Amino acid sequence: MEPSGTPDPAALSPADVLGFDPFDRGFLHDPYSRYRELSARGALFRTRGGLLVATTHELCTTLLRDPRFGRGSGRQNGADPGQPVASFLWLDPPDHTRLRALVSRAFTPRMIERLRPRVEEIAASLIRALPDEADLVSGLAYPLPVMVISEMLGVPPEDHERFRGWSEKLARGLDPMLTEGLLSETGRARREFGDYFRELAAIRRARPGDDLLSALTGVRELTEAELLATCVLLLVAGHETTVNLIANGVLALLRHGLLAQAARRPREVVEEVLRYDPPVQLTVRVALEDVSLGGTPVPKGTPVMAVIGAANRDPAVFPDPGRFDVTRSPERHLAFGLGIHFCLGATLARMEGEIALSALASAAPRLELAEPAPPYKENVVLRGLASLPVRLRRS
């Protein structure tokens, strides 16, 4: 591990802190080349800014599974000090255990499978509505998961566009090293989103429906602040990463000439997309006690960044990791995390991805890119396309 030194924090760039420049155009289009360079520095290394970074599958797995590492507290790992109650995404046990248990029953494989006909109906409708030249992000990848999670929560369709801006700002709020301006925007979006759910929760208490929000309003163990934070988390997490999964998947399939595979073996395709170009690129864990990681002492309170995008291309686990191969097995990627923070919506995201990619491949088998290098959103944690122009070539 490289020595840390004591640089002036005010003089540090994002590259100094993270080990890479997340806003460099080359990095946005291909972060994996830079990840290979980082991995060459060692399984665990310290950046010029002092952040410990893990890039191997083995160390990232340990970080995600080992209970001696957790979320900790503060902006260093994504929490917003202006938020009175954090969602369970940012909490450690016992609060994480309590809050997650209250909502997990809505995301069991059996409950999600009941949604399949509706997800198929939405996907088919969106694909039929696509013009011959379309942006697949705005036309399919975004509206599909938004409509699904909104219906689960009981959010009226006319409000979908209302919270799109809030959701985008909160997704950006996951990133490290936010400017004061972005922090302010994120805080405002969270407050406005919370106010929206406060009003909707009051309506559901008066007139309950067959939806998740109605069920949550009846849970006595949830305070109002916890209810609002949970609703915001479910809506944002319930679609932001799936948007990226679908769009990243279409791009990978088209670039490798494998679109037909999405109709033939959708499950395998989705798993390889999750490995090859995961929607979540990195996460941070904090040592909850003095611990050793890969033979390196990590004092209590030290944040360590797990680069999931690098771990998913670790050649020790995935032979020829830069090759998009839908026949890979077993599924050992870390796209949904591991341990107690394993993605609650993983089953739903997988189903939505399988249905969207399979339906698109069946309806538009001659689909082609209209832009060879589509633009990416300038997010650090979440990797996804800002737009994906295509030609459907239905006839």
C-alpha positions in Angstrom: 0.0 0.0 0.0 1.3 3.4 -0.9 2.1 6.0 1.8 -0.7 8.5 2.4 1.2 11.8 2.9 -0.6 14.9 4.1 -1.7 17.0 1.1 -3.7 20.1 1.5 -7.4 19.0 1.1 -8.3 22.3 -0.6 -5.8 21.6 -3.4 -7.1 18.1 -4.1 -8.9 17.3 -7.3 -11.4 14.5 -7.7 -8.7 12.4 -9.3 -6.5 13.0 -6.2 -9.2 11.8 -3.9 -10.7 8.9 -5.9 -7.7 7.8 -8.0 -9.5 8.7 -11.2 -11.2 11.7 -12.8 -14.9 10.7 -13.0 -15.8 13.6 -15.2 -13.1 13.0 -17.9 -14.9 12.2 -21.2 -12.7 9.2 -21.8 -13.4 7.8 -18.4 -17.2 8.4 -18.8 -17.1 6.3 -22.0 -14.7 3.6 -20.7 -14.0 3.6 -17.0 -12.7 0.0 -17.2 -9.4 0.9 -18.7 -8.7 3.2 -15.8 -9.8 0.5 -13.4 -7.2 -1.8 -14.8 -4.5 0.8 -14.2 -5.8 1.2 -10.6 -5.7 -2.6 -10.0 -2.1 -2.6 -11.1 -1.3 -0.4 -8.1 -2.4 -3.2 -5.8 -5.5 -4.9 -4.4 -5.8 -2.2 -1.8 -4.1 1.2 -2.2 -4.3 4.7 -0.9 -5.0 7.6 -3.2 -3.2 11.0 -2.9 -6.1 12.3 -1.0 -5.8 9.5 1.5 -8.8 7.3 0.5 -8.4 3.5 0.7 -9.5 1.9 -2.5 -10.2 -1.8 -3.1 -10.4 -3.1 -6.7 -10.3 -6.9 -6.5 -13.3 -9.2 -6.3 -11.9 -10.8 -3.1 -11.4 -7.5 -1.2 -14.7 -5.9 -2.4 -16.5 -9.1 -1.3 -15.0 -8.8 2.1 -16.0 -5.1 2.4 -19.6 -5.9 1.4 -20.0 -9.0 3.6 -17.9 -8.4 6.7 -20.0 -7.0 9.6 -17.0 -5.1 10.8 -17.5 -2.8 7.9 -20.7 -0.7 7.7 -22.2 2.5 6.6 -20.9 4.6 9.5 -22.3 8.2 9.3 -21.8 11.5 7.6 -21.3 12.8 4.1 -18.2 10.7 3.6 -20.5 7.8 2.6 -23.4 9.5 1.1 -25.6 10.5 4.0 -27.0 14.0 4.0 -26.5 15.9 7.3 -29.6 18.0 6.5 -31.8 14.9 6.4 -33.3 14.3 9.9 -33.7 10.6 9.3 -31.6 8.6 6.8 -33.2 5.9 4.8 -32.1 2.4 5.7 -29.7 2.4 2.8 -27.3 4.4 5.0 -27.9 2.7 8.3 -26.3 -0.1 10.2 -28.0 -2.6 12.5 -30.2 -2.5 14.4 -32.0 0.4 12.7 -31.2 -1.0 9.2 -32.5 -4.4 10.2 -35.8 -3.0 11.6 -36.6 -0.7 8.7 -35.6 -3.1 5.9 -37.7 -5.9 7.5 -40.8 -3.6 7.3 -40.6 -3.3 3.5 -38.9 -6.4 2.4 -42.1 -8.5 2.3 -43.2 -6.4 -0.8 -40.0 -7.5 -2.6 -40.0 -11.3 -2.2 -39.6 -13.3 -5.4 -43.2 -14.5 -5.1 -44.5 -10.9 -4.8 -42.4 -9.7 -7.7 -43.4 -12.6 -10.0 -47.0 -11.5 -9.6 -46.0 -8.3 -11.3 -44.7 -10.0 -14.4 -47.8 -9.7 -16.6 -48.1 -6.0 -15.8 -44.4 -5.3 -16.5 -44.7 -7.2 -19.8 -47.8 -5.1 -20.7 -46.0 -1.8 -19.9 -42.9 -2.8 -21.9 -44.9 -3.9 -24.9 -46.9 -0.7 -24.9 -43.8 1.5 -24.6 -42.0 -0.4 -27.5 -45.1 -0.1 -29.7 -45.1 3.7 -29.1 -41.4 4.1 -30.1 -40.9 6.0 -33.4 -38.6 4.6 -36.1 -35.8 6.9 -34.7 -36.0 7.0 -30.9 -34.1 7.7 -27.7 -34.3 4.4 -25.8 -33.6 6.1 -22.5 -36.6 8.4 -22.5 -38.7 6.0 -24.5 -38.2 2.7 -22.7 -35.4 2.5 -20.1 -36.7 5.3 -18.0 -40.5 5.0 -18.1 -40.7 1.3 -17.6 -39.2 1.0 -14.1 -40.7 4.4 -13.1 -44.2 3.2 -14.0 -43.7 -0.1 -12.2 -42.4 1.3 -8.9 -44.9 4.1 -9.0 -47.8 1.6 -9.3 -46.3 -0.4 -6.4 -46.2 2.6 -4.2 -49.5 4.1 -5.4 -48.1 7.2 -7.0 -50.6 8.6 -9.5 -49.4 8.5 -13.2 -49.9 12.2 -13.6 -47.1 12.8 -11.0 -44.4 10.8 -12.7 -42.8 13.7 -14.5 -43.2 15.8 -11.4 -40.6 13.8 -9.5 -38.2 13.1 -12.4 -36.0 16.1 -11.6 -36.0 15.3 -7.9 -34.9 11.7 -8.6 -32.1 12.7 -10.8 -30.7 15.1 -8.2 -31.0 12.5 -5.5 -29.2 10.0 -7.7 -26.4 12.6 -8.2 -26.4 13.1 -4.4 -24.9 9.6 -4.0 -21.6 10.9 -5.4 -18.6 11.9 -3.3 -17.1 15.3 -3.3 -20.2 17.2 -4.2 -20.0 21.0 -4.6 -21.9 23.2 -2.2 -24.3 24.0 -5.0 -25.0 20.3 -5.7 -25.4 19.6 -2.0 -27.9 22.4 -1.8 -29.8 21.1 -4.8 -29.9 17.6 -3.4 -31.1 18.8 0.0 -33.9 20.8 -1.7 -34.9 17.9 -3.9 -35.1 15.6 -0.8 -37.2 18.1 1.1 -39.6 18.6 -1.8 -39.8 14.8 -2.4 -40.5 14.3 1.3 -43.2 16.9 1.2 -44.8 15.2 -1.8 -44.9 11.9 0.0 -46.2 13.5 3.2 -49.2 14.8 1.3 -49.7 11.5 -0.5 -49.4 9.5 2.7 -52.1 11.6 4.3 -54.4 10.8 1.3 -53.6 7.1 1.7 -54.3 7.1 5.4 -57.8 8.5 4.7 -58.4 6.3 1.7 -56.2 3.3 1.7 -55.5 1.4 -1.5 -53.9 -1.8 -2.6 -50.4 -0.4 -2.7 -47.2 -0.3 -0.7 -47.6 3.3 0.5 -51.0 2.4 2.0 -49.5 -0.6 3.7 -46.6 1.4 5.1 -48.8 4.2 6.5 -50.5 1.5 8.6 -47.2 0.3 10.2 -47.1 1.8 13.7 -43.3 1.1 14.1 -42.5 3.6 11.4 -42.2 7.3 12.4 -43.4 9.8 9.8 -39.8 10.8 9.1 -38.8 7.1 8.6 -41.9 6.6 6.3 -41.0 9.5 4.1 -37.3 8.6 3.9 -38.3 5.0 3.0 -40.7 6.1 0.3 -38.1 8.4 -1.3 -35.5 5.6 -1.2 -37.9 3.0 -2.7 -38.9 5.3 -5.6 -35.5 6.5 -6.5 -33.6 3.2 -6.0 -36.6 1.4 -7.6 -35.9 2.9 -10.9 -32.6 4.8 -11.3 -30.4 1.7 -11.4 -32.8 -0.2 -13.6 -32.8 2.6 -16.1 -29.1 2.2 -16.4 -29.3 -1.6 -16.5 -31.7 -1.5 -19.5 -29.8 1.2 -21.4 -26.3 -0.2 -20.7 -27.7 -3.6 -21.8 -29.0 -2.4 -25.1 -25.7 -0.6 -25.9 -23.6 -3.7 -25.0 -25.8 -6.0 -27.0 -25.8 -3.8 -30.1 -22.0 -3.2 -29.9 -21.4 -6.9 -29.8 -24.0 -8.0 -32.3 -25.8 -10.0 -29.7 -29.3 -8.5 -29.6 -30.9 -11.7 -30.6 -29.5 -13.4 -27.5 -31.8 -11.1 -25.4 -34.8 -12.9 -26.8 -33.3 -16.4 -26.5 -31.7 -16.2 -23.1 -32.8 -13.0 -21.3 -31.7 -14.2 -17.9 -28.1 -14.9 -18.9 -28.0 -11.6 -20.8 -29.0 -9.5 -17.8 -26.5 -11.2 -15.6 -23.7 -10.5 -18.0 -24.8 -6.9 -18.4 -24.7 -6.5 -14.6 -21.2 -7.9 -14.6 -19.9 -6.2 -17.7 -21.2 -2.7 -17.2 -22.9 -2.5 -13.7 -25.3 0.4 -13.0 -23.6 0.9 -9.6 -19.9 1.4 -10.0 -18.7 1.9 -6.5 -19.7 2.0 -2.9 -18.1 3.0 0.4 -17.9 1.1 3.7 -16.5 2.4 7.0 -14.5 0.3 9.5 -16.7 -0.1 12.6 -13.7 -1.3 14.6 -10.0 -1.7 14.0 -9.7 -4.3 11.3 -7.2 -5.8 8.8 -8.2 -5.9 5.1 -6.0 -7.8 2.8 -3.2 -7.7 5.4 -3.5 -3.9 5.7 -4.5 -2.4 9.1 -7.7 -0.3 8.7 -8.4 1.8 11.9 -11.9 2.3 13.1 -13.8 5.0 11.3 -11.7 4.7 8.1 -13.7 4.8 4.9 -12.8 2.3 2.2 -14.1 2.5 -1.4 -15.1 -0.8 -3.1 -14.9 -0.3 -6.9 -17.5 -2.8 -8.1 -16.9 -2.0 -11.7 -13.3 -3.2 -11.3 -14.2 -6.2 -9.1 -16.7 -7.4 -11.8 -13.8 -7.5 -14.3 -11.3 -9.2 -12.0 -9.5 -11.7 -14.2 -8.9 -14.0 -11.2 -12.7 -14.6 -11.1 -13.9 -13.8 -14.7 -11.6 -15.1 -17.5 -11.1 -12.6 -20.3 -13.2 -10.1 -18.3 -13.4 -7.5 -21.0 -15.3 -9.8 -23.3 -19.1 -9.6 -23.2 -20.1 -13.3 -22.9 -23.6 -14.3 -22.1 -22.6 -17.9 -21.5 -20.6 -17.1 -18.3 -21.4 -18.9 -15.0 -21.7 -19.0 -12.1 -23.1 -15.5 -11.4 -20.5 -14.1 -9.0 -20.8 -10.4 -10.0 -21.2 -7.8 -7.2 -23.6 -5.5 -9.1 -26.3 -5.8 -6.3 -23.8 -5.9 -3.5 -23.6 -8.6 -0.8 -24.5 -9.1 2.8 -27.1 -7.2 4.8 -27.1 -4.3 2.2 -27.8 -6.6 -0.8 -30.1 -4.7 -3.1 -33.7 -5.1 -1.9 -35.0 -4.7 -5.4 -32.6 -7.1 -7.2 -35.4 -9.5 -8.2 -37.5 -6.7 -9.5 -34.6 -5.1 -11.4 -33.7 -8.5 -13.0 -37.2 -9.1 -14.1 -37.6 -5.6 -15.6 -34.3 -6.0 -17.4 -35.1 -9.4 -18.8 -38.6 -8.3 -20.0 -37.4 -5.0 -21.5 -34.4 -6.5 -23.4 -36.3 -9.6 -24.6 -39.3 -7.6 -25.8 -37.2 -5.1 -27.6 -35.1 -7.8 -29.3 -38.3 -9.6 -30.4 -40.1 -6.4 -31.6 -37.1 -4.8 -33.3 -34.5 -7.5 -34.3 -32.8 -5.1 -36.7 -32.3 -2.4 -34.1 -29.2 -0.3 -34.7 -27.3 2.5 -33.0 -27.9 6.0 -34.4 -25.0 7.4 -32.4 -21.8 5.3 -32.0 -20.8 7.1 -28.8 -23.9 8.1 -26.9 -23.5 10.5 -24.0 -23.2 9.4 -20.4 -24.6 11.2 -17.3 -21.9 12.8 -15.2 -22.6 10.6 -12.2 -19.8 8.9 -10.2 -21.6 6.1 -8.3 -24.3 5.3 -10.8 -23.2 4.7 -14.4 -25.8 5.3 -17.1 -26.5 6.8 -20.5 -28.0 10.3 -20.8 -29.6 9.2 -24.0 -29.4 6.3 -26.4 -30.4 7.2 -30.0 -31.4 4.2 -32.1 -33.1 3.3 -35.4 -35.7 0.6 -34.9 -35.8 -0.5 -38.6 -39.1 -2.4 -38.1 -39.6 -2.8 -41.9 
